[in-house]
């Protein structure tokens, strides 16, 4: 892609604690599949330990942050590193992460940008918000595909706040009259009804020819579904007829045509047949 640039950056934000039983942070990105891993930096011990033996190793009952800050220098100097999605989820409830590093002052979570990161059971006191930092390594940005990351916080399953990070190409110029919609696609197996992660979702735009009836769908952008089989992208331009195609391994590919409206949340679930 001749118009592609390489970009890296970071975004600081705060995560507020609530009195609810389950405070969850979810970050859904749209980085290409081959890019480097994103990093989320939190104060050490904002997370919860799911493994009882591991929890007992740091004194048993875990305090909420900032009260838990004293654990860091005592138990995590040098830092403790956990690798692999299964092991990280077993010890910390965190889903979608590839590496978890717990140090004296910081907990660093790393994951692939095309997947969703879910951190349930956050241990943050309701009186003092915890500082957080999203670090984006070198990623590819084009005119048609910016980098996006949606940071969303839930309390007992209810959406209570969030931040959206977007990096556009320097040559990108927004149209003042541009109408936009939000696309939400979920891909599941038609037989088992299980989500299909890393399914390829492609968006096409209809471009007419010189004469009535002439034209074809032109490729616009590609995404990969997250661990829940979902692609969720806001801010897409409404430009007439559009088409989404979905492919996943040995499943039969599917396609769906639609015409979005300004401000519409377009939702569609694909049931792929093995």
Legacy VTK file of the C-alpha trace (Angstrom):
# vtk DataFile Version 3.0
C-alpha trace
ASCII
DATASET POLYDATA
POINTS 274 float
0.000 0.000 0.000
1.718 3.149 -1.222
-0.166 5.450 1.144
0.595 3.384 4.265
2.479 4.886 7.209
3.919 3.348 10.376
2.667 4.858 13.641
3.088 4.235 17.349
1.721 6.123 20.333
0.048 5.918 23.715
-3.139 7.030 25.444
-3.476 7.668 29.184
-6.857 7.304 30.909
-8.388 6.500 34.298
-10.396 3.496 35.430
-12.906 4.352 38.142
-13.850 1.820 40.767
-17.502 1.196 41.633
-19.389 -0.501 44.435
-20.531 -3.230 42.039
-19.409 -6.844 42.434
-17.834 -7.166 38.991
-15.952 -4.290 37.359
-14.728 -5.296 33.898
-12.485 -3.562 31.352
-12.791 -4.544 27.678
-10.541 -3.229 24.900
-11.553 -4.071 21.337
-9.127 -3.011 18.631
-9.014 -3.084 14.857
-5.272 -3.511 14.344
-4.246 -5.835 11.488
-3.618 -9.452 12.411
0.120 -9.390 11.711
0.936 -6.308 13.800
2.814 -6.238 17.112
1.070 -6.655 20.454
-0.689 -3.815 22.276
0.219 -3.131 25.919
-1.967 -2.005 28.797
-0.161 -0.686 31.887
-2.056 -0.683 35.209
-0.941 -0.108 38.791
0.191 -3.424 40.254
-2.637 -5.501 41.717
-5.647 -3.850 40.119
-6.349 -7.389 38.893
-7.722 -10.382 40.790
-6.027 -13.742 41.249
-8.235 -16.663 40.267
-5.917 -19.390 41.567
-6.156 -19.886 45.323
-2.575 -21.125 45.732
-1.279 -18.092 43.851
-3.439 -15.771 45.947
-2.250 -17.391 49.168
1.338 -16.795 48.053
0.730 -13.051 48.376
-1.005 -13.236 51.717
-4.471 -14.587 50.894
-7.112 -11.835 51.016
-6.325 -9.227 48.380
-6.923 -5.543 49.032
-8.324 -3.168 46.433
-6.004 -0.652 44.789
-4.463 1.645 46.052
-4.341 -0.325 49.300
-2.844 -3.303 47.461
0.155 -1.279 46.216
2.323 -2.587 49.072
2.183 -6.118 47.581
4.346 -5.042 44.630
7.794 -4.506 46.185
7.284 -7.406 48.606
6.183 -10.146 46.202
6.978 -8.919 42.650
10.576 -7.705 42.767
11.825 -9.169 40.440
8.646 -9.158 38.308
6.556 -12.296 37.778
5.797 -13.164 34.140
2.907 -15.390 33.005
2.716 -16.541 29.371
-0.128 -17.990 27.267
-3.861 -17.248 27.163
-4.903 -20.345 29.140
-2.388 -19.862 31.950
-3.128 -16.140 32.255
-6.879 -16.773 32.449
-6.382 -19.561 35.010
-4.363 -17.332 37.336
-5.962 -13.915 36.801
-9.359 -14.263 34.977
-7.944 -12.109 32.142
-9.059 -13.288 28.681
-7.291 -12.681 25.378
-3.833 -11.795 26.765
-0.574 -13.335 25.563
1.726 -12.066 28.331
1.085 -10.776 31.851
3.965 -9.140 33.738
3.463 -8.156 37.387
6.177 -5.878 38.730
6.771 -3.858 41.891
4.770 -0.870 40.592
3.072 -1.911 37.342
1.038 -4.729 35.860
1.549 -4.953 32.089
-0.894 -6.881 29.886
0.044 -7.653 26.262
-2.317 -8.935 23.553
-2.769 -9.036 19.782
-4.495 -5.914 18.494
-7.044 -7.723 16.313
-8.419 -9.537 19.368
-10.370 -8.247 22.353
-8.817 -8.022 25.822
-11.180 -8.610 28.754
-10.107 -7.950 32.364
-12.930 -8.915 34.762
-13.048 -8.543 38.535
-10.923 -5.382 38.684
-9.815 -4.536 42.235
-10.102 -0.733 42.336
-11.496 1.249 45.250
-14.515 3.466 44.575
-12.872 6.627 45.958
-9.691 6.879 43.869
-9.535 6.093 40.109
-6.576 4.058 38.871
-4.304 5.518 36.164
-3.935 3.351 33.065
-1.891 3.630 29.877
-2.582 2.049 26.478
0.662 1.654 24.514
0.423 1.084 20.757
3.591 -0.280 19.100
4.359 0.338 15.452
1.188 -0.298 13.423
0.197 0.327 9.807
-2.273 3.133 9.089
-3.764 3.829 5.643
-6.287 6.310 4.279
-9.040 3.704 4.419
-8.016 1.894 7.616
-7.132 3.975 10.684
-6.014 2.433 13.951
-8.903 2.207 16.394
-9.241 0.871 19.922
-12.416 1.001 22.016
-11.843 0.993 25.769
-15.063 0.118 27.595
-15.806 -0.362 31.280
-18.682 -2.466 32.612
-20.109 -2.781 36.123
-22.109 -5.982 36.658
-22.568 -6.206 32.903
-23.739 -2.601 32.401
-21.699 -0.213 30.254
-20.610 2.654 32.537
-17.999 4.511 30.477
-15.212 4.323 27.969
-12.659 5.964 25.675
-12.092 5.559 21.938
-8.565 5.874 20.509
-8.303 6.651 16.771
-5.258 7.447 14.614
-5.967 8.571 11.031
-3.545 8.845 8.128
-2.037 12.388 7.841
-3.620 12.785 4.388
-7.083 11.823 5.629
-9.546 14.724 5.466
-12.964 14.325 7.058
-15.930 15.402 4.988
-18.053 17.912 6.968
-21.172 16.456 5.403
-20.055 12.859 5.860
-22.680 10.535 7.274
-21.481 7.620 9.396
-22.781 4.350 10.798
-21.565 1.645 13.176
-21.071 -1.951 12.021
-21.419 -4.881 14.435
-20.895 -8.395 13.076
-20.841 -11.691 14.972
-19.714 -14.978 13.423
-20.779 -18.317 14.942
-20.829 -21.958 13.941
-24.309 -22.848 12.637
-24.212 -26.310 14.218
-22.716 -25.692 17.661
-23.618 -21.971 17.997
-20.073 -21.340 19.238
-18.249 -18.150 18.365
-15.660 -18.295 15.575
-12.614 -16.177 16.522
-10.186 -14.879 13.880
-12.768 -15.159 11.093
-12.000 -12.834 8.184
-14.621 -10.086 7.776
-14.344 -7.973 4.605
-16.306 -4.826 3.732
-17.052 -3.917 0.105
-18.603 -0.779 -1.427
-20.698 -0.741 -4.600
-19.233 1.436 -7.355
-21.438 1.964 -10.399
-20.213 1.992 -13.990
-20.802 4.443 -16.805
-24.105 2.840 -17.752
-27.119 1.744 -15.671
-26.684 -1.775 -14.381
-22.893 -1.647 -14.649
-20.582 -1.703 -11.631
-19.118 -3.968 -8.986
-18.317 -4.186 -5.292
-14.863 -2.786 -4.429
-12.778 -3.886 -1.439
-12.661 -1.294 1.382
-11.202 -2.868 4.522
-10.620 -6.194 6.312
-10.935 -7.170 9.963
-10.637 -10.330 12.078
-13.192 -11.320 14.719
-12.172 -11.284 18.382
-12.458 -14.147 20.856
-16.246 -13.696 20.988
-16.500 -13.853 17.203
-17.248 -10.116 17.011
-16.148 -7.206 14.844
-17.423 -3.834 16.117
-16.354 -0.744 14.142
-17.837 2.762 14.537
-17.414 5.758 12.243
-17.831 4.020 8.883
-19.056 6.261 6.029
-22.534 5.778 4.561
-21.888 5.480 0.824
-24.816 3.635 -0.675
-24.898 -0.132 -1.117
-22.338 -2.148 0.845
-21.535 -5.828 1.311
-19.872 -7.855 4.062
-18.288 -11.243 3.404
-17.148 -13.688 6.081
-14.664 -16.577 5.827
-13.514 -18.952 8.561
-11.394 -22.047 7.985
-13.403 -24.992 6.656
-16.762 -23.235 6.956
-18.780 -22.159 3.953
-18.227 -18.409 3.324
-21.216 -16.091 3.590
-22.048 -12.601 2.315
-24.627 -9.983 3.228
-25.670 -6.832 1.370
-27.128 -3.749 3.047
-27.559 0.019 2.704
-26.634 1.835 5.962
-28.333 4.996 7.231
-26.720 7.931 9.037
-26.270 7.143 12.733
-27.476 3.556 12.332
-26.032 0.691 14.357
-25.966 -2.074 11.739
-25.962 -5.496 13.428
-25.810 -8.882 11.749
-24.988 -12.421 12.915
-23.479 -14.886 10.443
-24.206 -18.585 10.936
-21.451 -20.407 9.064
-22.027 -24.006 7.979
-19.078 -26.385 8.443
LINES 1 275
274 0 1 2 3 4 5 6 7 8 9 10 11 12 13 14 15 16 17 18 19 20 21 22 23 24 25 26 27 28 29 30 31 32 33 34 35 36 37 38 39 40 41 42 43 44 45 46 47 48 49 50 51 52 53 54 55 56 57 58 59 60 61 62 63 64 65 66 67 68 69 70 71 72 73 74 75 76 77 78 79 80 81 82 83 84 85 86 87 88 89 90 91 92 93 94 95 96 97 98 99 100 101 102 103 104 105 106 107 108 109 110 111 112 113 114 115 116 117 118 119 120 121 122 123 124 125 126 127 128 129 130 131 132 133 134 135 136 137 138 139 140 141 142 143 144 145 146 147 148 149 150 151 152 153 154 155 156 157 158 159 160 161 162 163 164 165 166 167 168 169 170 171 172 173 174 175 176 177 178 179 180 181 182 183 184 185 186 187 188 189 190 191 192 193 194 195 196 197 198 199 200 201 202 203 204 205 206 207 208 209 210 211 212 213 214 215 216 217 218 219 220 221 222 223 224 225 226 227 228 229 230 231 232 233 234 235 236 237 238 239 240 241 242 243 244 245 246 247 248 249 250 251 252 253 254 255 256 257 258 259 260 261 262 263 264 265 266 267 268 269 270 271 272 273
